[in-house]
Amino acid sequence: MSDDDTLRASLGVLLDEHARLQEELSDPAVHADAGRAKKLSRRYSELEKVAAAARRYEQIGEDLAAAQEFAAEDPDFAEEVARLRAEHADVAAELGDLLVPSDPDDARDAIIEIKAGEGGDESALFAGDLLRMYQRWIDSRGWSAQILDATHSDLGGYKDVTVAVKARDTGAYGWLKFEGGVHRVQRVPVTESQGRIHTSAAGVLVFPEVDEPEEIHLDDSELRIDVYRSSGPGGQSVNTTDSAVRITHLPTGITASCQNEKSQLQNKEAAMRMLRARILAKQAEEAAAEAADIRRSQVRTVDRSERIRTYNFPENRITDHRTGYKAYNLDQVLAGDLDPVIASCRDADKAARLDALGD
């Protein structure tokens, strides 16, 4: 079978699915179930890119065949044949990339957790720097970010902070998942009187957000809900009522807590969002483990030795240790210019998926 025949065979399956989804989404009854409609629409959006590229591939193929016929009689068409042949090959390569299996969670919104690690107050300050970096990058893309929960440190940083990210036109998780890991910073802390460079770390965890509560059904009998009084920096009380909420999923032991809002109900809703995201991530990890393909992009500890990226302030350098990416524009990255850094991870991930197809 030729490469063209193989490509057409692979495309046929996806184009059939695209046509089925188009028919389903035209049924008003489907939209009565918001969760199902969102899931189908997300998949349809992914396949529409494949369908559009397939249409270009077919059209250019027809133009190429016609140009070849004319070139057999008129040599002046030889240049047009060469141009169309190159364009046909480019679209074929694009289709090949689109056919690479993607993470089914890539199109979801995301929840980011940033936790201070080694380095005490300096680590908490760096966690605040990471939060501002992500917020600026999110703003630059026209997305939205909502702080679900935060524990401040005495000097103005964060001991931990959780943010929900919603993308306008594409999945936030597919971009942000590569941020999961330990981020190391090298700089002179504000608490350092001798001007010595210190190294500290902050941890980032990224979860795909559940579209609808029904997607991860949680029975009340499986949950333990504790309420307590929220506190501010240094343990100072910021609320006179027991509005903070901690929820434990008893079957898995996974917990989520929130004290950001004054309302106990709002804190409970935010904690449930975080809990569902963590359970979804655990289910995905277990499924990947069964396939002997455990995801390595996330860490559960904030150990400096497990770093994925280093932010070196004296040299204005940022280094991603997974891809080898290095640039001397740390100030711009912290101002929200994250695209090149994340692109290096996305490109490496795509290359790995392509390699896996050939195994």
ABEGO torsion letter per residue (X at the ends): XBAAAAAAAAAAAAAAAAAAAAAAAABAAAAABAAAAAAAAAAAAAAAAAAAAAAAAAAAAAAAAAAAAAAAABAAAAAAAAAAAAAAAAAAAAAAAAABBBBAAAABBBBBBBBBBBGEAAAAAAAAAAAAAAAAAAAAAGBBBBBABBBBBAAGBBABBBBBBBBAABBAAAAAAAABEBBBBBBBBAABAAGBBBBBBBBBBBBBBBABAAABBBBAAABBBBBBBBBBBGGBBABABBABBBBBBAAAGBBBBBAABABAAAAAAAAAAAAAAAAAAAAAAAAAAAAGBBBAABBABBBAAABABBBBAAAGBBBBAAAGBBBBAAAAAAAGBAAAAAAAAAAAAAAAAAAAAAX
